[in-house]
Amino acid sequence: MSKKISLILSGSLIIFALIIVIVFDNKKETPINQVVIPELPISVSSSTPAAPEVAPVDPFRAEVPTDIKVPELNEPLTEVQKQEIAVPEIVVAAAPGVSTKYRSFDISGNNGQFIPTKVIANVGDIVHINFTAVDQDYDIFFPSYQMGQTAKKGQTKVLEFQARQSGDFLYYCKLCGGPEKGAQGKIIIVE
């Protein structure tokens, strides 16, 4: 009987040791959210210096014009200015204790153009756009942010993004002829 008990205890200890080895071995694996990049052999030529990396140029981005003011809620504008500059419908803190704002704007496609044509916000702001197609189908495409929406006549679609970089960014209607002609406007992000 004691031989059976010692055999069972020995077997149990071996199984327990195997479980511990497996558990500790699995902990050495790469965590799920960590990316491992294999090292590749690099050949270095002493005769040619390495070229510095250059960020790709965004053809739809220009520098921010001088004297640009970010409009606030209920900003008083003339009727002509209202055709050009979007006044936000909502401006609130994006979260408690932060300077970043959530700004909601309305843009419509009507008579082959966007009204208003300029949306102005600060770097870091959350920009929310309600886009309405009034007289025909329109799309609105922001190539610098790689996003867009298509609205059928009478529909309103939503676009939302965080403004991460300053600049004067072109947006346009692909259905109207693209950036060369047709409806277009600017998203101006001020630092």
C-alpha positions in Angstrom: 0.0 0.0 0.0 2.8 2.4 0.8 4.4 1.6 -2.6 1.1 2.7 -4.3 1.0 6.0 -2.3 4.6 6.8 -3.1 4.0 6.1 -6.8 0.9 8.4 -6.8 2.8 11.2 -4.9 5.8 10.9 -7.3 3.5 11.1 -10.3 1.7 14.1 -8.9 5.0 15.9 -8.2 6.1 15.3 -11.8 2.8 16.7 -13.2 3.0 19.7 -10.8 6.6 20.4 -11.9 5.6 20.2 -15.6 2.7 22.7 -15.0 5.1 25.2 -13.3 7.6 24.9 -16.2 4.8 25.5 -18.8 3.4 28.5 -16.9 6.8 30.2 -16.5 7.7 29.4 -20.1 4.5 31.1 -21.3 5.3 34.2 -19.3 8.4 34.7 -21.4 6.4 35.1 -24.6 5.9 38.5 -26.2 2.8 40.3 -24.7 -0.1 40.6 -27.2 0.2 44.4 -27.5 4.0 44.4 -28.1 5.3 44.3 -31.6 8.5 42.5 -32.3 10.4 43.7 -35.3 12.9 41.2 -36.5 16.4 42.6 -37.0 17.5 42.6 -40.7 21.0 42.7 -41.9 22.0 46.2 -42.8 24.7 46.9 -45.3 26.5 50.2 -44.8 28.4 51.8 -47.6 31.2 54.1 -46.4 31.1 56.0 -49.7 27.5 57.2 -49.6 26.1 58.9 -46.5 22.6 58.0 -45.5 19.9 60.5 -46.7 17.9 62.0 -43.9 14.3 60.8 -43.7 11.9 63.4 -45.2 8.2 63.5 -44.1 5.9 63.1 -47.1 4.6 66.5 -48.4 0.8 66.9 -48.1 -0.4 68.7 -51.3 -3.7 69.6 -49.6 -2.0 71.4 -46.7 -0.7 75.0 -46.6 0.6 77.2 -43.8 -2.0 78.9 -41.6 -2.7 82.4 -42.8 -1.8 85.2 -40.5 -4.5 87.0 -38.4 -6.8 84.0 -38.2 -9.2 84.0 -35.2 -10.9 80.9 -34.0 -14.6 81.8 -33.8 -16.4 81.1 -30.6 -20.1 80.3 -29.9 -22.4 83.0 -31.1 -19.6 84.9 -32.8 -21.1 88.0 -34.4 -20.4 87.9 -38.2 -21.8 89.8 -41.1 -24.0 87.8 -43.6 -21.0 87.8 -46.1 -18.7 86.4 -43.4 -21.3 83.7 -42.4 -21.1 82.4 -46.0 -17.3 82.0 -45.6 -16.7 81.2 -41.9 -18.4 78.5 -39.9 -19.5 79.6 -36.4 -19.6 76.7 -34.0 -23.1 75.6 -32.8 -21.5 74.0 -29.7 -18.3 74.8 -27.9 -17.5 72.9 -24.7 -14.5 71.5 -22.9 -13.6 68.1 -24.4 -13.1 66.7 -20.9 -13.0 68.1 -17.4 -9.8 70.0 -16.6 -8.5 70.2 -20.2 -8.1 73.2 -22.6 -9.1 71.1 -25.6 -12.6 72.0 -26.9 -15.3 70.1 -28.7 -16.5 72.3 -31.5 -19.6 71.4 -33.6 -20.1 73.0 -37.0 -22.7 72.8 -39.8 -21.7 72.8 -43.4 -24.1 72.4 -46.4 -23.7 71.5 -50.0 -25.9 73.8 -52.1 -25.8 75.3 -55.6 -22.5 73.5 -56.3 -20.6 74.9 -53.3 -20.0 74.4 -49.6 -21.5 76.9 -47.2 -19.7 78.1 -45.2 -16.4 77.3 -46.7 -14.0 77.7 -43.7 -14.0 75.7 -40.5 -11.5 77.2 -38.0 -10.4 75.4 -34.8 -7.3 75.1 -32.5 -4.8 72.3 -32.4 -6.1 69.6 -30.1 -9.8 70.5 -30.6 -12.3 67.8 -31.4 -14.0 69.0 -34.7 -17.5 67.7 -35.3 -19.1 68.5 -38.7 -22.8 68.0 -39.6 -22.7 67.9 -43.4 -26.0 68.4 -45.2 -26.7 67.9 -49.0 -29.4 70.5 -49.8 -30.1 70.5 -53.6 -28.4 67.3 -54.9 -26.0 64.5 -53.8 -22.7 65.8 -52.4 -19.7 64.2 -50.8 -17.2 65.9 -48.6 -13.6 64.6 -48.6 -10.7 65.6 -46.3 -7.7 64.1 -48.0 -5.2 65.2 -45.2 -7.3 63.4 -42.6 -8.2 60.5 -45.0 -11.9 60.7 -44.3 -15.1 61.7 -46.0 -18.8 61.2 -46.3 -21.4 61.1 -49.0 -24.9 62.6 -48.4 -27.8 62.1 -50.7 -30.0 65.1 -51.4 -31.7 66.1 -48.0 -29.4 63.9 -45.9 -27.1 65.0 -43.1 -23.9 63.0 -42.4 -21.4 63.5 -39.5 -17.6 63.7 -39.6 -15.5 64.0 -36.5 -11.8 64.2 -35.8 -9.2 65.6 -33.5 -7.1 68.4 -35.0 -3.6 67.2 -34.4 -1.5 69.5 -36.6 -1.7 73.1 -37.5 -2.3 74.0 -41.1 -4.7 75.2 -43.8 -6.3 72.0 -45.2 -8.3 71.8 -48.4 -11.5 69.8 -48.5 -13.6 69.2 -51.6 -16.5 67.3 -53.3 -15.3 64.4 -55.5 -18.8 64.2 -57.1 -18.5 67.9 -58.1 -15.2 67.5 -60.0 -12.6 67.0 -57.3 -10.1 69.6 -55.9 -9.6 71.3 -59.3 -13.2 72.4 -59.7 -16.5 72.2 -57.8 -17.3 72.6 -54.2 -14.4 73.1 -51.9 -13.4 74.7 -48.6 -10.7 74.9 -45.9 -10.2 73.5 -42.5 -7.9 75.9 -40.7 -6.2 74.5 -37.6 -4.5 77.2 -35.5 -1.6 76.5 -33.1 
